């Protein structure tokens, strides 16, 4: 046994948690010649009676994080699930029901998206293309009594080359930005929504919200990123009745016109420098109205 630390401690531990992060999982669903692929990254955090491990190195209540990793693989093999939210629920149920001293579980799952290869107008049964950096995401938080499910989209990259303006903003001694009536609008959308029940059709809701956000981005004549973000949130709530609130984040990824005058050329709104930093960051949460509202 290591010697007990008897020094006077200046603080007290008020919260603690631990777990396993970024467990990579690929599951192939085979239905005859037709296959589907689920490629997930799973993170697990436990809360509970773990104080002794932190205070004195007593690991008798610790579920090894390697065991958590193996649990992901075993439950993925044993279980059928049609959404990442359903699999996250399976994992949270397991840890809460198996270990009495575990009081809370948070499971985050990120899904890499794949699209079927299309040949001669037909979807290939087992060949796929990467869908870029876009990811589907969820978080399930559970304690002994309550369950909260959040879902989302990460890094949905979109750009349109017109139908976007930005003018009428404050001009003072710090302002150099010109007003524009026609600009490129590019962003990488992140969206997180919360549903009102654990048995929701998560796939249907995901598809409806993703389609709504893309549709509004493409068709809305934007006077600002803020305005377009708000319209996308309102449309998302309209398309999925189970969603109680949605948070949207849209970084404004700038394309700056290049000055071609030194080369005796006119830039006819065609040549731009794409910049990563710095960028504007716009975010808002739109919540469903209640009777009290």
N, C-alpha and C positions, 0 to 999 in steps of 0.2 A: 504494500500500500504506500502511495506517495505521502510524504509528510504533510500534515494539515497546515494550511496557511492561516496563521493566527494574527496576521497584521490587521490593524484597524482599517476598515474599508470606508471610503468617503461617500459612497453612494449605495443605492439599493436597486436591484433589477425590477423593473415594473412590467416589462413584457419580454417574451422570447418566442422564437419559432426556429425551425430548421427544416431542411428537406433536400430533395434532389432536383437539380435544374438541368434543362436541355437534354432530356432523354430522347434520343432519336429512334423513331419507329416507322417502319414501312410494313403495311399489311396489304396483301393481294387478295382480292375477293374474286373467286373463280366460279363462274356459272357456265359450265361447258366451255366453249371456245371464247366466250365473251368474258373479259376480265375488267376489273376496276382496281385502281390503286389509291391507297390512302397513305400519305407521307406526313407524319406528325412529329412535332417537337413538344414534349410534355415536361412541365415543371410542377413539383409538389412541395407544399409547405404545410407542416403540422404545428398545431398549438396544443398545449396540454401540460401535464405534470412532468416537466423536464427540468425543474429548478436544480435538482441535485447534480445533474450533469454539468451545469454551468458553474455552480457554487463550489462543488467539491470533487468533480471528476467522476462521480458515481454514474455509470452508464446503464444501470440495471433497468431503467425505463425507456431506453433509447431503441427505437426501430432503426436499424442501420440504413443509411441512405442507399447502399448497394441493394438492400432488400426492397426498397421502394422502386429502384430501377427494374429489378426482376419482376416485381408485381405488375408493372406496366406491360411487360411482354406476356406474362402468363394470362392476365385478364384480357388482353387483346386477342390472345389465341382462343380463350374459352368463350368469349362473348361476341354476340352479334350486335352491331350498332350502325345506325345510318347517318350519324352526325357526330361532330367532335363534342358537342354539348352532351350527347347521350353517353359517350365514352368518359367524359369528365365526371359525369354523375355516377357512373359505375365505380370509378376510382375513389371518389369522395365517400360513397356508401361503404366501400370496403374498409377504409381506414377508420371511419367512425364506428362501424359495427364490430370490427375485429379487435380493436384496442380500447378498452374501457377508459384508460387514462388520457386518451386523445380527445380533446374537447372541440377542436376545430380543424378543418382541412380546407386548403385553397389549392385548386388545380387550374393551371393555365395550359391551354393547348393552342399551338400555332400550326396551321396546315399549309404546306406547300401545294400549289394548285397545278394540276396537269390537264391538258386538253387532248382529246383524241386526234390522232392523225386522220385526215380526210383524204381518201384516194378515189378518184373518179366519182366524186360526189357522195361517197359512202364512208361512214366512220369505221376506222380500223378496229377490230375487236380487242387488240392487245398492244397497240403501239401509241405512244403519247408524246406530246410536245410540252415543254415547260411554258408556263403562263407568265413568265417574267418574275419580277420581284413581288408581285401582289400576293398577299397571304390572307387566309381566313383565320380568325382568332376567337377564343372564348375563355371565360373564367367562370368556374363554379366554386362558390364559397358555401361551406356547410358547417353548422355546429350541431349540437344534440337536438335542436328544435327547429331551426330555420335553414332555408336554402335560397341562395341568390344566384341567378344565372345572367351573365353578361355575354354578349356576342359582338363580333366586330369584323372590320376589314382594315388591313394595314397596307400602306404603300400602293394604293390604286392610282397609278400614274396616268394622267389625262392632260391633254393640251388642245386648245382650239386657237385658230389663227386670226379670228376676227370676232365681232359681236361682243366685245369687251371694252369698257371705257373706264377712265378714272380721272375725275376733275371735280372742282368745287371744294377741295380740301383747304385747310388753313395754310396761308402763305405768310411767312414772317422772315426775319433775318437769317434763319437757318435753312430756308427752303431753296433747293436748286432743282427739284423734280418738276419737269414740265407737265402741264395738263395734256391728256391724250383722249381722243374720241374713238380711236381704233388701235387696239393693242393685242399682243399675244397673251393668252391666259393659260398658264401651265401650273400644275400642282400635283402633289402626291397625297391623295385623300386618305385620312384615317377616320374611321367611324366606330363608335362603341354604343350599343343600345342595350337596354334592360327590359326584359319581358316580365309580364305579370304572373306567369305560371310556369311550373317546371315541366309540364307535359306539352308544351307548345310544339308546333311543327317548325323546328328550327331551320330546316333546309328551305322550306317555302318562304319563311320570313327573310332569311339571308338573300335569297334570290330576288325577292320583291324590293328589298331595301337597296341592294346593289344596283338593280335596274333603275330604280327611282333616282338615285344619286347620279348615275351616268346620264340619264335622260335630261335631268335638270341642268347639269353642267353643259351638255351639248346644245340645248334648245333655249336656255334662258339668256336674254340679252342683259349682260352684266354691267351694272354701273359701279360695282365694287365686288371684291371677293366676299365681303361680309354679306352683301345682299344675296348673292348666289348660294352661299352656305346656308343662309336662313331658309331660302326657298327649297333647297334640297332636304333640309330637316323636316319641314312641314309636309313635303310630299312623302317622305319616308314614313312618318306617323300615319298618314292617310292610307298608305299601301299595306301596312301590317298593324291590325288592330291590337295585337298582343303587346306591342311595344309601348312602354310608358314614357320613356325619354330616350333621346339620342344625342350624343356628343359628336360633333364633327370638327376636325382640324384640317385646315388647308394652308400649307406653306405656299407663299407666292413665289414661285420659281421664275426669276426674271429673265427675259430675253431683251438685251439692250441693243438698240440700233447702232451699227458701226458707222463712224464718220468716214465717208469715202471722198469727201471734197479734196483732201490733199492729193488724191489720185485723179482728180478732175472727172469724178464719176458721181452720179446722183444715186443715193440709196432710195430706191422706190419701194420702201417698206418691205424689203426682201432679205437683207443681210443683217444678222444679229449675232451677238456674243451671248452664249448661254452661261449663266453664273449660278454657282451652288451657294455661295455665301457672300455677303450676308443676305438674308431673305426675310420677308414679312411673314409673320405667323399669326393666323387668324383662327379663332376657336370659339365655339358657342355650344351650349346645351339647350335643346328645345324639348320641353316637357308637355305631355298631354294635359289639356285643360280639365279641371274637375268642376263639379257643381258649385263648389265654393268660389272658384275663379269667376 
